[in-house]
Structures are given as C-alpha cells and as structure tokens.
Amino acid sequence: MHVLEKILARASGKDRVKVGEIVNCRVDLAEVNDLYLQVIESFEEMGGKKVWDPEKVVFVFDHYAPAPTIKSAANHKVMREFVWKHGIKHLFDINAGVCHQVMPEAGLVFPGMILVATDSHTTTHGAFGAFGTGVGATDLACILISGELWLRVPEVIKIEINGTLPPAVLPKDVILHILGQLGSDVAVYKAIEFTGETVKKFDMAGRMVVCNMAVEMGAKTSYIQPDEKTLTYLKSKGVAVDNIEILQTDPDYEYSEVYTFHVADLQPQVAIPHSVDSVVPVDAVKGTKVDQVFIGSCTGGRIEDMEWAYKILRGKRINDRTRLIVIPASRDVFLEAVKRGYVETLVEAGATFSTPGCGPCLGAHQGVIAEGEVCVTATNRNFPGRMGSTDAQIYLTSPATAAACALAGKIVDPREYIEEV
C-alpha cells in the first residue's frame, strides 16, 4: 500500500484498503473557517448537541479578518459563541492569520493524521505527511457530531522533480510549470505525491507551496514523505515527534501515473489570465503594465516570501503607478518580518501592509481590484472575479517575480533585479 492508503486503513480500523473503496475514517483534526457559518447551521439542523471532541476542532477567522462587513462581523460573533459554548480549545481569531499557516505553527499538524477543513487548499498539509483534504459545510457539520468522514481511497500520482533550481526560481515557479504541463484536471479525486531531489532540497515553506497548489490539478490530497527537515520543523512547534510513527510506501506499490520533471534550467513562470494552467515563461509577457501586486496568502505569505520582497526592494521605491500590498500569512510571520527589518524596508519602499489573513486573495477586502486593472500576485488562483472585478486580469507568479513587478510597474524577470541571492 501507499502511505496514504495506510493512513486511511488505520483511521478506518482496517488492515488494508484498495483504490476505489469507500472507508469511514476517524478524523484527527477538523477546521472551520469564517466563510462557513453554514457548518454551525447544519450542525444544529442535524440535532447536534455537542462537538465530538473539542480538542480536535479548530475555528479560524482568516478570510474576513478583520470583519469588512456587518454580515461577516455577525458570522464571527455566532462562531465565537459556538466555540465558547462547546469548549472548543482552538480559536484563531482575527489577529492570527491563515488557517494553513497557523495550524502547523501551533503544532496541530503531524505525519499520518487525517486533517479536514472547509477550504480546498487543505492539501497544503501533505507537506507534513498528513492526509489533508477540503470538505463542504455539511460534511464538516457531520464530523463535528461524529468525528468521522467517509472517503473514497484515491489513486496516487507520483510527480518526481529533479535538478537544482537556478537563482530566483522558486518552488512556486516549479508548481506553476507542472500545472502548465499537466493541466488543471490531471488529478481529479486522485492524490499527488511529490518526490525527487528537488523536493528534498525544498524547505518546509517550499513544500507547502507545491502541496497547496496540488488542488489546482484537482487533487483530493497531496503527500511528501517526512524527513529530517519535517521532524525538525515539527519539533520546533512542540510536536512530540518521538511518538509519531513515520509510515513508508511499500516498495512494490504501483502508482496510477508517474511524471518526471527536470528543473535545472527552469525560468520564472507566470500563469496568465484566466486559468491556473495557462502558464508561460516570464519572458512571454514581459512589459505588461501592472496596477497592483499582492504578496501574501496561504501560498505566498510566509517569511521566506517576505525575504524575497526585501531582497529586491531594499533601498528602492516601487513604481509610482503600481500598488504593492503585503499581508503576512500569520502573526508569527508578521512578528518575524518586523524583527528582521523587512516590514520597515518594504513600507519605506512603498508597500501597504494589512492584518495577517487571506486579504484580497478571494476578492473580499484589503485590496480588491477594479475593472480593467492588472494584478500580479503570489497567490493560487486567477479566474475572473477572484480578486475583485470580473473584468480585471490576474497573473500568478512567485513572490520574487511579484516584488520585481512592483518595482518596475510592469511584468519583468526577477533575475534582473536580484542583487543578492
């Protein structure tokens, strides 16, 4: 069996499972974000009286943090009252950050667990060897009552990535390239395992980026085999790694598909409007005028992303006709960026900082874009209306490319703007 199959087997009390089998699994952690008041409404409509395990439930206010409307404020109010009523331990309020960043930081994510959340980018947690997947509001309500969820055992695709990345070419460029080659439907209700020498070299932030965007290929979940980097990170977050059994895929396991990518000569990549898999090298769109740049979200808001912006923008000013919005993925990232001097440098360069959270990634607030505007963003989706007007255009890039575009006021190759790499 594959590790993911072993996780499902263990969670369902079985010795073995096979592809296509429906299994009823015990959930290790269930997260609700502030988009989904319907979870609570469904919980009550189903006659829910108490949460199955308050220690294993998480509420995160990140999509509307702080509340931009009366309705979102009212939703937060109801959710807080639900958390307090049921003694739920983990509430990450408007000062915390994006769910996929704050949960690992809090030591809630570990190899071999089943983590479900009302967010499609829950595939991010495959970076830690977890089975992470997004579910709808009704499913999550059922989990709050029972602690269980049925899943169909997915086929597993292996994506092997080899080669040393050139300077200023980042994990985001790698996953955009893969999306461009394989398409947005290659892994519908399948799992993706990322492996290869390049993945082993990635830091945890880079691994989270590629797993995060696995869902853009339709993946149900993603996976990277835990190694010393994984355990070191988890240990720093208070996870008792000595008590965790690291599962291994059986040597004779056969993947449904195998793809191999060599990235030693990869250029910075850009997903052009209006599809994540419409990907070209940056040179193909150089010179495109840019109105706004966004560095943030569960894809591009970590300290490593702030560092790239710092390297490119220190001692400089962004283009006077381009806006740069920077939103750290969490309070911890924000504090670290302050400590390192990144915030001061980026503000002096013309950046606007906002509260840790999702921000304009979903077009809710903190920097939505107008009709006819062009936005270069380090986020994960570029379909019409994602960040504001349906008549705006969104280009997905790495944080390095995004920062360089803010400096130039147009789409440029970040390698031309790096003084130190």
C-alpha positions as CSV (number, residue, x, y, z in Angstrom):
1,M,0.0,0.0,0.0
2,H,0.9,3.7,-0.4
3,V,1.4,5.7,2.8
4,L,-1.9,7.5,2.1
5,E,-3.7,4.1,1.9
6,K,-2.1,3.1,5.2
7,I,-3.3,6.3,6.8
8,L,-6.9,5.6,5.6
9,A,-6.7,2.0,6.7
10,R,-5.5,2.9,10.2
11,A,-8.2,5.6,10.5
12,S,-10.9,3.2,9.4
13,G,-9.8,0.2,11.6
14,K,-8.8,-1.9,8.6
15,D,-5.7,-3.9,7.8
16,R,-5.8,-3.0,4.1
17,V,-7.7,-0.7,1.8
18,K,-7.7,-0.5,-2.0
19,V,-8.2,2.2,-4.6
20,G,-11.9,3.0,-5.1
21,E,-13.0,1.5,-1.8
22,I,-15.3,3.7,0.4
23,V,-14.0,3.9,4.0
24,N,-15.3,5.6,7.1
25,C,-12.4,7.3,8.8
26,R,-11.8,8.8,12.2
27,V,-10.7,12.4,11.8
28,D,-7.8,13.8,13.8
29,L,-8.4,17.5,13.2
30,A,-11.4,19.4,11.8
31,E,-11.1,23.1,10.9
32,V,-13.8,25.6,10.1
33,N,-13.0,29.0,8.6
34,D,-15.1,32.1,8.7
35,L,-16.6,31.6,5.2
36,Y,-18.8,28.7,6.6
37,L,-21.4,29.8,9.1
38,Q,-23.4,27.0,7.3
39,V,-21.4,24.5,9.3
40,I,-23.0,25.6,12.6
41,E,-26.4,26.0,11.0
42,S,-26.2,22.4,9.6
43,F,-24.9,21.1,12.9
44,E,-28.0,22.5,14.7
45,E,-30.4,21.3,11.9
46,M,-29.0,17.8,12.3
47,G,-29.8,18.0,16.0
48,G,-26.1,18.3,17.1
49,K,-25.9,18.8,20.9
50,K,-22.2,18.6,21.5
51,V,-19.0,18.5,19.5
52,W,-17.5,15.0,19.4
53,D,-14.1,16.2,20.7
54,P,-13.5,19.9,21.4
55,E,-9.7,19.2,21.5
56,K,-9.8,18.2,17.8
57,V,-11.8,21.2,16.4
58,V,-10.3,24.4,15.1
59,F,-12.0,27.7,14.1
60,V,-10.0,30.2,12.1
61,F,-11.1,33.7,11.2
62,D,-8.9,34.4,8.1
63,H,-11.0,35.1,5.0
64,Y,-12.7,38.2,6.6
65,A,-10.1,39.4,9.1
66,P,-10.9,41.9,10.5
67,A,-14.6,41.8,9.5
68,P,-15.1,44.0,6.5
69,T,-19.0,43.9,6.6
70,I,-21.8,43.8,9.1
71,K,-22.6,40.3,7.9
72,S,-19.1,38.9,8.3
73,A,-18.9,40.5,11.8
74,A,-22.2,38.8,12.7
75,N,-20.8,35.5,11.4
76,H,-17.8,35.9,13.6
77,K,-20.0,36.6,16.6
78,V,-22.0,33.5,16.1
79,M,-18.9,31.4,15.6
80,R,-17.2,32.7,18.7
81,E,-20.3,32.0,20.8
82,F,-20.4,28.4,19.3
83,V,-16.7,27.9,20.2
84,W,-17.2,29.1,23.8
85,K,-20.4,27.1,24.3
86,H,-18.8,23.8,23.2
87,G,-15.5,24.4,24.9
88,I,-13.5,24.2,21.7
89,K,-9.9,24.7,22.5
90,H,-8.5,26.2,19.3
91,L,-9.9,29.6,18.2
92,F,-7.7,31.6,15.9
93,D,-9.4,35.0,15.9
94,I,-8.8,37.9,13.5
95,N,-5.3,38.5,14.8
96,A,-3.9,35.1,14.0
97,G,-3.6,34.5,10.3
98,V,-4.4,32.0,7.5
99,C,-5.6,28.6,8.6
100,H,-3.0,26.6,6.7
101,Q,-0.2,28.6,8.3
102,V,-1.4,28.9,11.9
103,M,-2.3,25.2,12.3
104,P,1.2,23.9,11.7
105,E,2.7,26.8,13.7
106,A,0.5,25.8,16.6
107,G,1.8,22.2,16.4
108,L,-1.6,20.8,15.4
109,V,-0.3,19.1,12.2
110,F,1.7,15.9,12.1
111,P,2.5,12.9,9.8
112,G,-0.1,10.2,9.4
113,M,-3.1,12.3,10.6
114,I,-6.3,13.0,8.7
115,L,-7.0,16.7,8.6
116,V,-10.2,18.1,7.1
117,A,-11.2,21.7,6.7
118,T,-13.7,23.9,4.9
119,D,-11.0,25.0,2.5
120,S,-9.8,23.4,-0.7
121,H,-6.2,24.3,-0.1
122,T,-6.1,21.9,2.8
123,T,-3.9,19.8,0.5
124,T,-1.1,22.1,1.9
125,H,-0.7,19.8,4.9
126,G,0.7,17.0,2.7
127,A,3.9,18.8,3.2
128,F,4.0,17.4,6.7
129,G,3.0,13.9,5.7
130,A,-0.7,14.4,6.6
131,F,-3.8,13.4,4.7
132,G,-5.2,16.9,4.3
133,T,-8.4,17.5,2.3
134,G,-11.1,20.1,1.9
135,V,-14.8,19.3,2.6
136,G,-18.1,21.2,2.4
137,A,-20.1,22.7,5.2
138,T,-22.5,19.8,5.6
139,D,-19.6,17.2,5.7
140,L,-17.9,19.3,8.4
141,A,-21.1,19.5,10.4
142,C,-21.3,15.7,10.3
143,I,-17.7,15.5,11.5
144,L,-18.4,17.9,14.4
145,I,-21.1,15.5,15.6
146,S,-19.5,12.1,14.8
147,G,-15.8,12.7,14.4
148,E,-15.9,10.6,11.2
149,L,-15.9,11.1,7.5
150,W,-16.3,8.7,4.5
151,L,-13.7,8.9,1.9
152,R,-13.0,7.0,-1.4
153,V,-9.5,5.7,-1.5
154,P,-7.8,7.7,-4.2
155,E,-5.4,6.7,-6.9
156,V,-1.9,8.1,-6.3
157,I,0.1,10.0,-8.9
158,K,3.8,10.4,-8.5
159,I,5.4,13.6,-9.5
160,E,9.2,13.4,-9.4
161,I,11.2,16.7,-9.5
162,N,14.9,16.7,-10.1
163,G,17.6,19.3,-10.5
164,T,19.0,22.3,-8.7
165,L,16.8,25.4,-9.2
166,P,18.5,28.4,-10.8
167,P,18.8,31.6,-8.7
168,A,15.5,33.5,-8.2
169,V,13.5,30.5,-9.5
170,L,11.3,29.3,-6.6
171,P,9.0,26.4,-5.7
172,K,6.1,28.5,-6.9
173,D,7.7,28.5,-10.4
174,V,8.1,24.7,-10.2
175,I,4.4,24.1,-9.4
176,L,3.2,26.6,-12.0
177,H,5.3,24.8,-14.6
178,I,3.9,21.5,-13.6
179,L,0.4,22.8,-13.8
180,G,1.1,24.2,-17.2
181,Q,2.4,20.9,-18.4
182,L,-0.2,18.6,-16.9
183,G,-3.3,20.7,-16.7
184,S,-5.9,21.5,-14.1
185,D,-7.8,18.2,-14.3
186,V,-5.0,15.7,-14.3
187,A,-5.6,14.6,-10.7
188,V,-9.3,14.9,-10.1
189,Y,-10.1,12.9,-6.9
190,K,-6.6,11.5,-7.0
191,A,-3.7,12.0,-4.7
192,I,-0.4,13.5,-5.7
193,E,2.9,12.5,-4.1
194,F,5.8,15.0,-4.7
195,T,9.2,13.4,-4.6
196,G,12.7,13.8,-6.1
197,E,16.0,15.5,-5.2
198,T,14.5,19.0,-5.8
199,V,11.7,18.4,-3.3
200,K,14.2,17.1,-0.7
201,K,16.1,20.4,-1.1
202,F,12.9,22.5,-0.6
203,D,12.5,24.0,2.9
204,M,9.1,23.4,4.6
205,A,7.7,26.6,3.1
206,G,8.5,25.4,-0.4
207,R,7.0,22.0,0.2
208,M,3.8,23.8,1.5
209,V,3.6,25.8,-1.7
210,V,3.7,22.8,-4.1
211,C,1.2,20.8,-1.9
212,N,-1.0,23.9,-1.6
213,M,-1.4,24.1,-5.4
214,A,-1.9,20.3,-5.9
215,V,-5.6,21.1,-5.6
216,E,-5.3,23.3,-8.7
217,M,-4.7,20.0,-10.5
218,G,-7.9,18.6,-9.0
219,A,-6.1,16.6,-6.3
220,K,-8.1,15.2,-3.3
221,T,-4.9,15.3,-1.2
222,S,-1.1,15.6,-1.6
223,Y,1.9,14.0,0.1
224,I,5.6,14.5,0.7
225,Q,7.4,11.8,2.6
226,P,8.5,13.2,6.0
227,D,12.3,13.5,6.5
228,E,14.6,15.2,9.0
229,K,13.5,18.7,7.8
230,T,9.9,17.8,8.6
231,L,10.7,16.5,12.0
232,T,12.9,19.4,12.9
233,Y,10.1,21.9,12.0
234,L,7.5,19.9,13.9
235,K,9.8,19.6,16.9
236,S,10.2,23.4,16.9
237,K,6.4,23.8,17.1
238,G,6.1,21.5,20.1
239,V,5.1,18.3,18.3
240,A,6.2,15.1,20.2
241,V,7.9,13.7,17.1
242,D,9.4,10.7,19.0
243,N,5.8,9.4,19.5
244,I,4.9,9.6,15.8
245,E,5.2,6.5,13.5
246,I,6.5,7.6,10.1
247,L,4.8,5.3,7.6
248,Q,6.5,4.2,4.4
249,T,5.1,3.3,1.0
250,D,5.6,-0.4,0.2
251,P,8.5,-1.0,-2.3
252,D,6.2,-2.8,-4.8
253,Y,3.5,-0.2,-4.8
254,E,2.4,0.8,-8.3
255,Y,1.4,4.4,-8.9
256,S,-1.5,5.2,-11.3
257,E,0.7,7.6,-13.2
258,V,4.3,8.8,-12.9
259,Y,5.6,12.2,-14.2
260,T,9.2,13.4,-14.1
261,F,10.3,17.0,-14.3
262,H,13.9,18.4,-14.6
263,V,14.1,22.0,-13.4
264,A,17.8,22.9,-13.5
265,D,17.0,25.2,-16.5
266,L,13.6,26.4,-15.4
267,Q,12.8,30.1,-15.9
268,P,10.4,32.1,-13.7
269,Q,6.9,31.2,-14.6
270,V,3.6,33.1,-15.0
271,A,0.1,31.8,-15.1
272,I,-1.8,34.2,-17.3
273,P,-5.5,35.1,-17.2
274,H,-7.8,33.3,-16.7
275,S,-6.6,29.8,-15.8
276,V,-4.0,28.4,-13.4
277,D,-2.8,26.0,-16.1
278,S,-2.2,28.7,-18.7
279,V,1.4,29.0,-17.8
280,V,4.2,30.7,-19.8
281,P,7.8,31.7,-19.1
282,V,8.0,35.3,-17.8
283,D,9.7,36.5,-21.0
284,A,6.4,35.7,-22.9
285,V,4.6,38.5,-21.0
286,K,7.4,40.9,-20.2
287,G,6.4,44.5,-20.3
288,T,2.7,44.0,-19.4
289,K,1.6,47.0,-17.3
290,V,0.8,46.2,-13.7
291,D,-1.6,48.2,-11.5
292,Q,-1.3,46.1,-8.3
293,V,1.0,43.5,-6.8
294,F,0.0,41.2,-3.9
295,I,2.4,39.2,-1.8
296,G,0.5,37.0,0.8
297,S,-2.0,34.2,1.4
298,C,-1.5,30.5,2.2
299,T,0.6,30.3,-1.0
300,G,2.9,33.3,-0.8
301,G,2.7,34.9,2.7
302,R,5.5,33.2,4.6
303,I,8.7,34.7,6.0
304,E,10.6,33.3,3.0
305,D,8.3,35.2,0.7
306,M,8.8,38.4,2.7
307,E,12.5,37.9,2.4
308,W,12.4,37.8,-1.4
309,A,10.5,41.0,-1.5
310,Y,13.0,42.5,1.0
311,K,16.0,41.5,-1.2
312,I,14.5,43.0,-4.3
313,L,13.1,46.2,-2.8
314,R,15.5,47.3,-0.1
315,G,16.8,50.8,-0.7
316,K,14.4,51.3,-3.7
317,R,10.9,52.6,-4.3
318,I,8.1,50.8,-6.1
319,N,6.7,52.3,-9.3
320,D,4.6,55.3,-8.6
321,R,1.7,53.9,-10.7
322,T,1.7,50.5,-9.0
323,R,0.4,49.4,-5.6
324,L,2.1,46.8,-3.5
325,I,0.1,45.0,-0.8
326,V,1.9,42.7,1.6
327,I,-0.1,40.5,4.0
328,P,1.8,38.1,6.2
329,A,0.3,34.6,6.4
330,S,0.3,34.7,10.2
331,R,1.0,36.8,13.3
332,D,4.2,34.8,13.8
333,V,5.3,35.6,10.3
334,F,4.5,39.3,10.8
335,L,6.5,39.5,14.0
336,E,9.4,37.8,12.4
337,A,9.3,40.1,9.5
338,V,9.3,43.1,11.9
339,K,12.2,41.6,13.8
340,R,14.3,41.1,10.7
341,G,13.6,44.7,9.4
342,Y,11.6,43.5,6.4
343,V,8.4,45.5,7.3
344,E,10.2,48.8,7.7
345,T,12.2,48.3,4.5
346,L,9.1,47.3,2.5
347,V,7.0,50.2,3.9
348,E,9.8,52.6,3.0
349,A,9.7,51.1,-0.5
350,G,6.0,51.9,-0.8
351,A,4.3,48.7,0.3
352,T,1.0,48.7,2.2
353,F,0.8,46.1,5.0
354,S,-2.5,44.6,6.3
355,T,-3.7,42.3,9.0
356,P,-2.5,38.6,8.7
357,G,-5.1,36.7,6.8
358,C,-6.3,35.9,3.3
359,G,-6.9,39.5,2.3
360,P,-7.6,40.2,-1.4
361,C,-6.9,36.6,-2.5
362,L,-10.6,35.8,-2.6
363,G,-11.7,39.3,-3.5
364,A,-13.3,40.1,-0.2
365,H,-11.3,43.2,1.1
366,Q,-7.9,44.7,1.8
367,G,-7.1,45.4,-1.8
368,V,-9.7,44.2,-4.3
369,I,-9.0,45.2,-7.9
370,A,-11.1,47.3,-10.3
371,E,-12.4,46.8,-13.8
372,G,-9.6,46.7,-16.3
373,E,-6.8,46.5,-13.8
374,V,-3.9,44.1,-13.9
375,C,-2.8,42.3,-10.7
376,V,0.4,40.3,-10.3
377,T,0.0,38.0,-7.3
378,A,1.8,35.3,-5.3
379,T,-1.5,33.6,-4.6
380,N,-3.0,30.5,-6.1
381,R,-6.0,31.3,-8.4
382,N,-6.6,33.7,-11.3
383,F,-10.0,33.1,-12.6
384,P,-12.3,36.0,-13.4
385,G,-13.6,37.8,-10.3
386,R,-11.2,36.0,-7.9
387,M,-9.7,39.2,-6.6
388,G,-12.3,41.8,-7.5
389,S,-13.8,42.8,-10.8
390,T,-14.6,40.0,-13.3
391,D,-13.1,42.4,-15.9
392,A,-9.7,42.6,-14.1
393,Q,-6.7,40.4,-15.1
394,I,-4.7,38.3,-12.6
395,Y,-1.2,36.9,-13.2
396,L,0.1,34.3,-10.8
397,T,3.9,34.4,-10.1
398,S,6.4,33.7,-7.4
399,P,6.9,36.3,-4.7
400,A,10.3,37.2,-6.2
401,T,8.7,37.9,-9.6
402,A,5.8,39.8,-7.9
403,A,8.2,42.1,-6.0
404,A,10.2,42.8,-9.1
405,C,7.0,43.7,-11.0
406,A,6.1,46.2,-8.2
407,L,9.4,47.8,-8.6
408,A,9.2,48.1,-12.4
409,G,5.5,48.7,-12.7
410,K,5.3,46.0,-15.4
411,I,5.9,42.3,-15.6
412,V,9.7,41.6,-15.6
413,D,12.1,38.8,-14.9
414,P,13.1,38.9,-11.3
415,R,16.6,37.7,-12.1
416,E,17.4,41.1,-13.5
417,Y,16.6,42.7,-10.1
418,I,18.4,40.5,-7.6
419,E,21.5,41.9,-6.1
420,E,21.9,39.1,-3.6
421,V,20.6,35.5,-3.9
